[in-house]
Amino acid sequence: MFERQARRQRSCYRIIKQQLIKRRSYLNKWLQGKVGKYALNSKNL
């Protein structure tokens, strides 16, 4: 019983990990855009 639960958890972890990787790549793009704007603003200061 415990092994079956662990296996299910592992598959859930795999799905969560994939979602996190997708979200992280999206966040990185968003942050790069933010940082780019911030860098441009700080150059103007």
C-alpha positions in Angstrom: 0.0 0.0 0.0 2.7 2.4 0.9 4.7 1.7 -2.2 1.6 2.3 -4.4 1.2 5.7 -2.7 4.8 6.5 -3.2 4.6 5.7 -6.9 1.5 7.9 -7.2 3.4 10.7 -5.4 6.4 10.3 -7.7 4.2 10.6 -10.8 2.6 13.7 -9.3 6.0 15.1 -8.6 7.0 14.6 -12.2 3.9 16.5 -13.4 4.6 19.3 -10.9 8.2 19.4 -12.0 7.2 19.8 -15.6 4.8 22.5 -14.8 7.4 24.3 -12.7 9.9 24.1 -15.5 7.4 25.7 -17.9 6.5 28.3 -15.3 10.1 29.0 -14.6 10.9 29.6 -18.3 7.9 31.9 -18.5 9.0 33.7 -15.4 12.5 34.0 -16.7 11.3 35.7 -19.9 9.0 38.0 -17.9 11.8 38.8 -15.5 14.2 39.5 -18.3 11.7 41.9 -19.8 11.3 43.6 -16.4 15.0 43.8 -15.8 15.6 45.1 -19.3 13.0 47.9 -18.6 14.6 48.6 -15.2 18.1 48.7 -16.7 16.9 51.2 -19.3 15.3 53.3 -16.6 18.4 53.2 -14.4 20.5 54.3 -17.4 18.3 57.3 -17.8 18.7 58.3 -14.2 
